[in-house]
Amino acid sequence: MITPGERTGAYRTGDHQLLSDGEGNSHNSAEDYAVALVDELQRGELTRRLVHVAY
């Protein structure tokens, strides 16, 4: 779930496995998702791959 919220600068990335917390929820703020997207584009390590982003 991506929802509006604060930019914390904290996020995790993964590939083929959904990232979730202890209760099985996967969430991130839209602000942190945007930062993660730009960070991963700049790194260039995950091209043509599925990427999961979660807090």
N, CA, C and O atoms as a Tripos MOL2 file, in Angstrom:
@<TRIPOS>MOLECULE
protein
  220   219    55     0     0
PROTEIN
NO_CHARGES

@<TRIPOS>ATOM
      1 N           0.8430   -1.1590    0.0000 N.3       1 MET1
      2 CA          0.0000    0.0000    0.0000 C.3       1 MET1
      3 C           0.8990    1.2360    0.0000 C.2       1 MET1
      4 O           1.8240    1.3360    0.8060 O.2       1 MET1
      5 N           0.6300    2.1530   -0.8840 N.am      2 ILE2
      6 CA          1.3550    3.4240   -0.9470 C.3       2 ILE2
      7 C           0.3600    4.5130   -0.5780 C.2       2 ILE2
      8 O          -0.6560    4.6870   -1.2500 O.2       2 ILE2
      9 N           0.6540    5.2440    0.4900 N.am      3 THR3
     10 CA         -0.2530    6.2830    0.9670 C.3       3 THR3
     11 C           0.5090    7.5830    1.1910 C.2       3 THR3
     12 O           1.7220    7.5510    1.4000 O.2       3 THR3
     13 N          -0.1730    8.7260    1.1520 N.am      4 PRO4
     14 CA          0.4830    9.9870    1.4790 C.3       4 PRO4
     15 C           1.0040    9.9450    2.9110 C.2       4 PRO4
     16 O           0.3910    9.3290    3.7820 O.2       4 PRO4
     17 N           2.1170   10.5910    3.1470 N.am      5 GLY5
     18 CA          2.6770   10.6070    4.4900 C.3       5 GLY5
     19 C           3.9670   11.3980    4.5310 C.2       5 GLY5
     20 O           4.2500   12.1990    3.6410 O.2       5 GLY5
     21 N           4.7350   11.1670    5.5610 N.am      6 GLU6
     22 CA          6.0070   11.8630    5.7240 C.3       6 GLU6
     23 C           7.1170   11.1630    4.9780 C.2       6 GLU6
     24 O           7.1090    9.9440    4.8060 O.2       6 GLU6
     25 N           8.0710   11.9610    4.5370 N.am      7 ARG7
     26 CA          9.2850   11.3950    3.9580 C.3       7 ARG7
     27 C          10.2260   11.0770    5.1110 C.2       7 ARG7
     28 O          10.6780   11.9780    5.8180 O.2       7 ARG7
     29 N          10.5160    9.8060    5.2970 N.am      8 THR8
     30 CA         11.3940    9.3930    6.3930 C.3       8 THR8
     31 C          12.7970    9.0820    5.9050 C.2       8 THR8
     32 O          13.7500    9.1250    6.6830 O.2       8 THR8
     33 N          12.9310    8.7660    4.6160 N.am      9 GLY9
     34 CA         14.2230    8.3670    4.0740 C.3       9 GLY9
     35 C          14.5490    6.9090    4.3660 C.2       9 GLY9
     36 O          15.6230    6.4240    4.0070 O.2       9 GLY9
     37 N          13.6290    6.2150    5.0130 N.am     10 ALA10
     38 CA         13.8410    4.8040    5.3510 C.3      10 ALA10
     39 C          12.9640    3.9320    4.4640 C.2      10 ALA10
     40 O          11.7440    4.0930    4.4240 O.2      10 ALA10
     41 N          13.5940    3.0180    3.7640 N.am     11 TYR11
     42 CA         12.8520    2.0560    2.9630 C.3      11 TYR11
     43 C          13.7320    0.8440    2.7150 C.2      11 TYR11
     44 O          14.9550    0.9030    2.8450 O.2      11 TYR11
     45 N          13.0850   -0.2530    2.3570 N.am     12 ARG12
     46 CA         13.7970   -1.4810    2.0060 C.3      12 ARG12
     47 C          13.4350   -1.8230    0.5660 C.2      12 ARG12
     48 O          12.3380   -1.5030    0.1070 O.2      12 ARG12
     49 N          14.3310   -2.4560   -0.1320 N.am     13 THR13
     50 CA         14.0250   -2.9300   -1.4750 C.3      13 THR13
     51 C          14.2340   -4.4360   -1.5360 C.2      13 THR13
     52 O          15.0450   -4.9970   -0.8000 O.2      13 THR13
     53 N          13.5070   -5.0610   -2.4040 N.am     14 GLY14
     54 CA         13.6240   -6.4900   -2.6300 C.3      14 GLY14
     55 C          13.2220   -6.7940   -4.0550 C.2      14 GLY14
     56 O          12.7620   -5.9080   -4.7740 O.2      14 GLY14
     57 N          13.3890   -8.0390   -4.4720 N.am     15 ASP15
     58 CA         13.0070   -8.3460   -5.8400 C.3      15 ASP15
     59 C          11.7720   -9.2320   -5.9120 C.2      15 ASP15
     60 O          10.6670   -8.6910   -5.9710 O.2      15 ASP15
     61 N          11.8800  -10.5080   -5.9100 N.am     16 HIS16
     62 CA         10.7280  -11.3580   -6.1890 C.3      16 HIS16
     63 C           9.8930  -11.7340   -4.9660 C.2      16 HIS16
     64 O           8.9430  -12.5080   -5.0900 O.2      16 HIS16
     65 N          10.2200  -11.2140   -3.8140 N.am     17 GLN17
     66 CA          9.4470  -11.5330   -2.6150 C.3      17 GLN17
     67 C           8.8430  -10.2460   -2.0530 C.2      17 GLN17
     68 O           9.5430   -9.2490   -1.8750 O.2      17 GLN17
     69 N           7.5380  -10.2760   -1.7770 N.am     18 LEU18
     70 CA          6.8580   -9.1200   -1.2080 C.3      18 LEU18
     71 C           7.4390   -8.7970    0.1640 C.2      18 LEU18
     72 O           7.5800   -9.6850    1.0050 O.2      18 LEU18
     73 N           7.7710   -7.5540    0.3910 N.am     19 LEU19
     74 CA          8.2960   -7.1140    1.6810 C.3      19 LEU19
     75 C           7.1260   -6.7470    2.5760 C.2      19 LEU19
     76 O           6.2370   -5.9990    2.1680 O.2      19 LEU19
     77 N           7.1230   -7.2690    3.7920 N.am     20 SER20
     78 CA          6.0230   -6.9720    4.7100 C.3      20 SER20
     79 C           6.5420   -6.8940    6.1390 C.2      20 SER20
     80 O           7.6580   -7.3160    6.4420 O.2      20 SER20
     81 N           5.6920   -6.3370    7.0120 N.am     21 ASP21
     82 CA          6.0530   -6.2570    8.4250 C.3      21 ASP21
     83 C           5.6160   -7.5390    9.1350 C.2      21 ASP21
     84 O           5.1800   -8.4870    8.4810 O.2      21 ASP21
     85 N           5.7270   -7.5790   10.4430 N.am     22 GLY22
     86 CA          5.3930   -8.7560   11.2250 C.3      22 GLY22
     87 C           3.9400   -9.1820   11.1270 C.2      22 GLY22
     88 O           3.6090  -10.3350   11.4070 O.2      22 GLY22
     89 N           3.0650   -8.2580   10.7310 N.am     23 GLU23
     90 CA          1.6370   -8.5630   10.5990 C.3      23 GLU23
     91 C           1.2330   -8.8740    9.1610 C.2      23 GLU23
     92 O           0.0540   -9.0740    8.8680 O.2      23 GLU23
     93 N           2.2170   -8.9130    8.2700 N.am     24 GLY24
     94 CA          1.9390   -9.2220    6.8730 C.3      24 GLY24
     95 C           1.5560   -8.0400    6.0110 C.2      24 GLY24
     96 O           1.1630   -8.2140    4.8580 O.2      24 GLY24
     97 N           1.6660   -6.8230    6.5620 N.am     25 ASN25
     98 CA          1.3230   -5.6160    5.8100 C.3      25 ASN25
     99 C           2.5370   -5.1070    5.0450 C.2      25 ASN25
    100 O           3.6610   -5.1520    5.5450 O.2      25 ASN25
    101 N           2.3050   -4.6270    3.8430 N.am     26 SER26
    102 CA          3.3540   -4.0170    3.0370 C.3      26 SER26
    103 C           2.9210   -2.5780    2.7770 C.2      26 SER26
    104 O           1.8920   -2.3430    2.1440 O.2      26 SER26
    105 N           3.6940   -1.6250    3.2580 N.am     27 HIS27
    106 CA          3.2880   -0.2300    3.1210 C.3      27 HIS27
    107 C           4.4950    0.6780    2.9720 C.2      27 HIS27
    108 O           5.6180    0.3200    3.3280 O.2      27 HIS27
    109 N           4.2320    1.8690    2.4340 N.am     28 ASN28
    110 CA          5.2490    2.8920    2.2750 C.3      28 ASN28
    111 C           4.5340    4.2020    1.9960 C.2      28 ASN28
    112 O           3.4280    4.2120    1.4560 O.2      28 ASN28
    113 N           5.1640    5.3020    2.3650 N.am     29 SER29
    114 CA          4.5840    6.5970    2.0230 C.3      29 SER29
    115 C           4.9170    6.9030    0.5620 C.2      29 SER29
    116 O           5.9320    6.4430    0.0400 O.2      29 SER29
    117 N           4.0690    7.6700   -0.0790 N.am     30 ALA30
    118 CA          4.3150    8.0620   -1.4660 C.3      30 ALA30
    119 C           5.6340    8.8220   -1.5670 C.2      30 ALA30
    120 O           6.3450    8.7120   -2.5660 O.2      30 ALA30
    121 N           5.9550    9.5880   -0.5340 N.am     31 GLU31
    122 CA          7.1840   10.3760   -0.5280 C.3      31 GLU31
    123 C           8.4170    9.4700   -0.4990 C.2      31 GLU31
    124 O           9.3630    9.6950   -1.2530 O.2      31 GLU31
    125 N           8.4170    8.4490    0.3630 N.am     32 ASP32
    126 CA          9.5460    7.5200    0.4130 C.3      32 ASP32
    127 C           9.6060    6.6370   -0.8310 C.2      32 ASP32
    128 O          10.6910    6.2690   -1.2820 O.2      32 ASP32
    129 N           8.4570    6.3000   -1.3770 N.am     33 TYR33
    130 CA          8.4400    5.5010   -2.6050 C.3      33 TYR33
    131 C           9.1090    6.2800   -3.7390 C.2      33 TYR33
    132 O           9.8880    5.7160   -4.5080 O.2      33 TYR33
    133 N           8.8040    7.5770   -3.8420 N.am     34 ALA34
    134 CA          9.4040    8.4100   -4.8880 C.3      34 ALA34
    135 C          10.9220    8.4730   -4.7250 C.2      34 ALA34
    136 O          11.6560    8.3780   -5.7080 O.2      34 ALA34
    137 N          11.3900    8.6310   -3.4970 N.am     35 VAL35
    138 CA         12.8360    8.6740   -3.2340 C.3      35 VAL35
    139 C          13.4660    7.3350   -3.6020 C.2      35 VAL35
    140 O          14.5280    7.3040   -4.2250 O.2      35 VAL35
    141 N          12.8340    6.2430   -3.2290 N.am     36 ALA36
    142 CA         13.3570    4.9110   -3.5420 C.3      36 ALA36
    143 C          13.4430    4.7080   -5.0510 C.2      36 ALA36
    144 O          14.4290    4.1680   -5.5510 O.2      36 ALA36
    145 N          12.4270    5.1340   -5.7660 N.am     37 LEU37
    146 CA         12.4150    4.9910   -7.2170 C.3      37 LEU37
    147 C          13.5900    5.7370   -7.8470 C.2      37 LEU37
    148 O          14.3110    5.1790   -8.6740 O.2      37 LEU37
    149 N          13.7800    6.9820   -7.4600 N.am     38 VAL38
    150 CA         14.8840    7.7720   -8.0120 C.3      38 VAL38
    151 C          16.2310    7.1790   -7.6060 C.2      38 VAL38
    152 O          17.1380    7.0900   -8.4330 O.2      38 VAL38
    153 N          16.3730    6.7710   -6.3430 N.am     39 ASP39
    154 CA         17.6200    6.1510   -5.8870 C.3      39 ASP39
    155 C          17.9670    4.9280   -6.7250 C.2      39 ASP39
    156 O          19.1100    4.7750   -7.1570 O.2      39 ASP39
    157 N          16.9980    4.0640   -6.9560 N.am     40 GLU40
    158 CA         17.2430    2.8390   -7.7160 C.3      40 GLU40
    159 C          17.5360    3.1400   -9.1810 C.2      40 GLU40
    160 O          18.3610    2.4620   -9.7940 O.2      40 GLU40
    161 N          16.8780    4.1380   -9.7490 N.am     41 LEU41
    162 CA         17.1850    4.5350  -11.1270 C.3      41 LEU41
    163 C          18.6150    5.0420  -11.2380 C.2      41 LEU41
    164 O          19.3130    4.7250  -12.2010 O.2      41 LEU41
    165 N          19.0520    5.8240  -10.2650 N.am     42 GLN42
    166 CA         20.4120    6.3600  -10.2900 C.3      42 GLN42
    167 C          21.4630    5.2690  -10.0920 C.2      42 GLN42
    168 O          22.5310    5.3250  -10.7010 O.2      42 GLN42
    169 N          21.1760    4.2910   -9.2590 N.am     43 ARG43
    170 CA         22.1240    3.1900   -9.0400 C.3      43 ARG43
    171 C          22.2740    2.3320  -10.2870 C.2      43 ARG43
    172 O          23.3750    1.8880  -10.6130 O.2      43 ARG43
    173 N          21.1740    2.1020  -10.9790 N.am     44 GLY44
    174 CA         21.1980    1.3220  -12.2030 C.3      44 GLY44
    175 C          21.4440   -0.1630  -12.0110 C.2      44 GLY44
    176 O          21.7430   -0.8630  -12.9780 O.2      44 GLY44
    177 N          21.3270   -0.6560  -10.8020 N.am     45 GLU45
    178 CA         21.5950   -2.0690  -10.5320 C.3      45 GLU45
    179 C          20.3810   -2.9650  -10.7840 C.2      45 GLU45
    180 O          20.5360   -4.1730  -10.9680 O.2      45 GLU45
    181 N          19.2040   -2.4020  -10.7950 N.am     46 LEU46
    182 CA         17.9960   -3.2140  -10.8710 C.3      46 LEU46
    183 C          17.2490   -3.0250  -12.1900 C.2      46 LEU46
    184 O          16.0190   -3.0790  -12.2150 O.2      46 LEU46
    185 N          17.9720   -2.8060  -13.2760 N.am     47 THR47
    186 CA         17.3070   -2.6110  -14.5620 C.3      47 THR47
    187 C          16.6750   -3.9030  -15.0470 C.2      47 THR47
    188 O          17.2310   -4.9910  -14.9010 O.2      47 THR47
    189 N          15.5010   -3.7460  -15.6260 N.am     48 ARG48
    190 CA         14.7230   -4.8680  -16.1840 C.3      48 ARG48
    191 C          14.4180   -5.9450  -15.1520 C.2      48 ARG48
    192 O          14.3620   -7.1330  -15.4710 O.2      48 ARG48
    193 N          14.2230   -5.5130  -13.9190 N.am     49 ARG49
    194 CA         13.8900   -6.4450  -12.8390 C.3      49 ARG49
    195 C          12.7110   -5.9070  -12.0410 C.2      49 ARG49
    196 O          12.5110   -4.6960  -11.9440 O.2      49 ARG49
    197 N          11.9430   -6.8090  -11.4790 N.am     50 LEU50
    198 CA         10.8530   -6.4550  -10.5830 C.3      50 LEU50
    199 C          11.4680   -5.9730   -9.2610 C.2      50 LEU50
    200 O          12.3680   -6.6170   -8.7220 O.2      50 LEU50
    201 N          10.9820   -4.8490   -8.7480 N.am     51 VAL51
    202 CA         11.5120   -4.2960   -7.5090 C.3      51 VAL51
    203 C          10.3540   -4.0000   -6.5710 C.2      51 VAL51
    204 O           9.3710   -3.3700   -6.9630 O.2      51 VAL51
    205 N          10.4740   -4.4510   -5.3440 N.am     52 HIS52
    206 CA          9.4910   -4.1380   -4.2950 C.3      52 HIS52
    207 C          10.1310   -3.1080   -3.3710 C.2      52 HIS52
    208 O          11.3240   -3.1800   -3.0750 O.2      52 HIS52
    209 N           9.3280   -2.1520   -2.9200 N.am     53 VAL53
    210 CA          9.7960   -1.1200   -2.0020 C.3      53 VAL53
    211 C           8.8170   -1.1000   -0.8320 C.2      53 VAL53
    212 O           7.6040   -1.0480   -1.0340 O.2      53 VAL53
    213 N           9.3440   -1.1410    0.3890 N.am     54 ALA54
    214 CA          8.4830   -1.0750    1.5690 C.3      54 ALA54
    215 C           9.2630   -0.4410    2.7080 C.2      54 ALA54
    216 O          10.4930   -0.3790    2.6810 O.2      54 ALA54
    217 N           8.5330    0.0270    3.7050 N.am     55 TYR55
    218 CA          9.1620    0.6190    4.8710 C.3      55 TYR55
    219 C           9.5430   -0.4710    5.8350 C.2      55 TYR55
    220 O          10.0940   -0.1890    6.8990 O.2      55 TYR55
@<TRIPOS>BOND
     1     1     2 1
     2     2     3 1
     3     3     4 2
     4     3     5 am
     5     5     6 1
     6     6     7 1
     7     7     8 2
     8     7     9 am
     9     9    10 1
    10    10    11 1
    11    11    12 2
    12    11    13 am
    13    13    14 1
    14    14    15 1
    15    15    16 2
    16    15    17 am
    17    17    18 1
    18    18    19 1
    19    19    20 2
    20    19    21 am
    21    21    22 1
    22    22    23 1
    23    23    24 2
    24    23    25 am
    25    25    26 1
    26    26    27 1
    27    27    28 2
    28    27    29 am
    29    29    30 1
    30    30    31 1
    31    31    32 2
    32    31    33 am
    33    33    34 1
    34    34    35 1
    35    35    36 2
    36    35    37 am
    37    37    38 1
    38    38    39 1
    39    39    40 2
    40    39    41 am
    41    41    42 1
    42    42    43 1
    43    43    44 2
    44    43    45 am
    45    45    46 1
    46    46    47 1
    47    47    48 2
    48    47    49 am
    49    49    50 1
    50    50    51 1
    51    51    52 2
    52    51    53 am
    53    53    54 1
    54    54    55 1
    55    55    56 2
    56    55    57 am
    57    57    58 1
    58    58    59 1
    59    59    60 2
    60    59    61 am
    61    61    62 1
    62    62    63 1
    63    63    64 2
    64    63    65 am
    65    65    66 1
    66    66    67 1
    67    67    68 2
    68    67    69 am
    69    69    70 1
    70    70    71 1
    71    71    72 2
    72    71    73 am
    73    73    74 1
    74    74    75 1
    75    75    76 2
    76    75    77 am
    77    77    78 1
    78    78    79 1
    79    79    80 2
    80    79    81 am
    81    81    82 1
    82    82    83 1
    83    83    84 2
    84    83    85 am
    85    85    86 1
    86    86    87 1
    87    87    88 2
    88    87    89 am
    89    89    90 1
    90    90    91 1
    91    91    92 2
    92    91    93 am
    93    93    94 1
    94    94    95 1
    95    95    96 2
    96    95    97 am
    97    97    98 1
    98    98    99 1
    99    99   100 2
   100    99   101 am
   101   101   102 1
   102   102   103 1
   103   103   104 2
   104   103   105 am
   105   105   106 1
   106   106   107 1
   107   107   108 2
   108   107   109 am
   109   109   110 1
   110   110   111 1
   111   111   112 2
   112   111   113 am
   113   113   114 1
   114   114   115 1
   115   115   116 2
   116   115   117 am
   117   117   118 1
   118   118   119 1
   119   119   120 2
   120   119   121 am
   121   121   122 1
   122   122   123 1
   123   123   124 2
   124   123   125 am
   125   125   126 1
   126   126   127 1
   127   127   128 2
   128   127   129 am
   129   129   130 1
   130   130   131 1
   131   131   132 2
   132   131   133 am
   133   133   134 1
   134   134   135 1
   135   135   136 2
   136   135   137 am
   137   137   138 1
   138   138   139 1
   139   139   140 2
   140   139   141 am
   141   141   142 1
   142   142   143 1
   143   143   144 2
   144   143   145 am
   145   145   146 1
   146   146   147 1
   147   147   148 2
   148   147   149 am
   149   149   150 1
   150   150   151 1
   151   151   152 2
   152   151   153 am
   153   153   154 1
   154   154   155 1
   155   155   156 2
   156   155   157 am
   157   157   158 1
   158   158   159 1
   159   159   160 2
   160   159   161 am
   161   161   162 1
   162   162   163 1
   163   163   164 2
   164   163   165 am
   165   165   166 1
   166   166   167 1
   167   167   168 2
   168   167   169 am
   169   169   170 1
   170   170   171 1
   171   171   172 2
   172   171   173 am
   173   173   174 1
   174   174   175 1
   175   175   176 2
   176   175   177 am
   177   177   178 1
   178   178   179 1
   179   179   180 2
   180   179   181 am
   181   181   182 1
   182   182   183 1
   183   183   184 2
   184   183   185 am
   185   185   186 1
   186   186   187 1
   187   187   188 2
   188   187   189 am
   189   189   190 1
   190   190   191 1
   191   191   192 2
   192   191   193 am
   193   193   194 1
   194   194   195 1
   195   195   196 2
   196   195   197 am
   197   197   198 1
   198   198   199 1
   199   199   200 2
   200   199   201 am
   201   201   202 1
   202   202   203 1
   203   203   204 2
   204   203   205 am
   205   205   206 1
   206   206   207 1
   207   207   208 2
   208   207   209 am
   209   209   210 1
   210   210   211 1
   211   211   212 2
   212   211   213 am
   213   213   214 1
   214   214   215 1
   215   215   216 2
   216   215   217 am
   217   217   218 1
   218   218   219 1
   219   219   220 2
@<TRIPOS>SUBSTRUCTURE
     1 MET1         2 RESIDUE 1 A MET
     2 ILE2         6 RESIDUE 1 A ILE
     3 THR3        10 RESIDUE 1 A THR
     4 PRO4        14 RESIDUE 1 A PRO
     5 GLY5        18 RESIDUE 1 A GLY
     6 GLU6        22 RESIDUE 1 A GLU
     7 ARG7        26 RESIDUE 1 A ARG
     8 THR8        30 RESIDUE 1 A THR
     9 GLY9        34 RESIDUE 1 A GLY
    10 ALA10       38 RESIDUE 1 A ALA
    11 TYR11       42 RESIDUE 1 A TYR
    12 ARG12       46 RESIDUE 1 A ARG
    13 THR13       50 RESIDUE 1 A THR
    14 GLY14       54 RESIDUE 1 A GLY
    15 ASP15       58 RESIDUE 1 A ASP
    16 HIS16       62 RESIDUE 1 A HIS
    17 GLN17       66 RESIDUE 1 A GLN
    18 LEU18       70 RESIDUE 1 A LEU
    19 LEU19       74 RESIDUE 1 A LEU
    20 SER20       78 RESIDUE 1 A SER
    21 ASP21       82 RESIDUE 1 A ASP
    22 GLY22       86 RESIDUE 1 A GLY
    23 GLU23       90 RESIDUE 1 A GLU
    24 GLY24       94 RESIDUE 1 A GLY
    25 ASN25       98 RESIDUE 1 A ASN
    26 SER26      102 RESIDUE 1 A SER
    27 HIS27      106 RESIDUE 1 A HIS
    28 ASN28      110 RESIDUE 1 A ASN
    29 SER29      114 RESIDUE 1 A SER
    30 ALA30      118 RESIDUE 1 A ALA
    31 GLU31      122 RESIDUE 1 A GLU
    32 ASP32      126 RESIDUE 1 A ASP
    33 TYR33      130 RESIDUE 1 A TYR
    34 ALA34      134 RESIDUE 1 A ALA
    35 VAL35      138 RESIDUE 1 A VAL
    36 ALA36      142 RESIDUE 1 A ALA
    37 LEU37      146 RESIDUE 1 A LEU
    38 VAL38      150 RESIDUE 1 A VAL
    39 ASP39      154 RESIDUE 1 A ASP
    40 GLU40      158 RESIDUE 1 A GLU
    41 LEU41      162 RESIDUE 1 A LEU
    42 GLN42      166 RESIDUE 1 A GLN
    43 ARG43      170 RESIDUE 1 A ARG
    44 GLY44      174 RESIDUE 1 A GLY
    45 GLU45      178 RESIDUE 1 A GLU
    46 LEU46      182 RESIDUE 1 A LEU
    47 THR47      186 RESIDUE 1 A THR
    48 ARG48      190 RESIDUE 1 A ARG
    49 ARG49      194 RESIDUE 1 A ARG
    50 LEU50      198 RESIDUE 1 A LEU
    51 VAL51      202 RESIDUE 1 A VAL
    52 HIS52      206 RESIDUE 1 A HIS
    53 VAL53      210 RESIDUE 1 A VAL
    54 ALA54      214 RESIDUE 1 A ALA
    55 TYR55      218 RESIDUE 1 A TYR
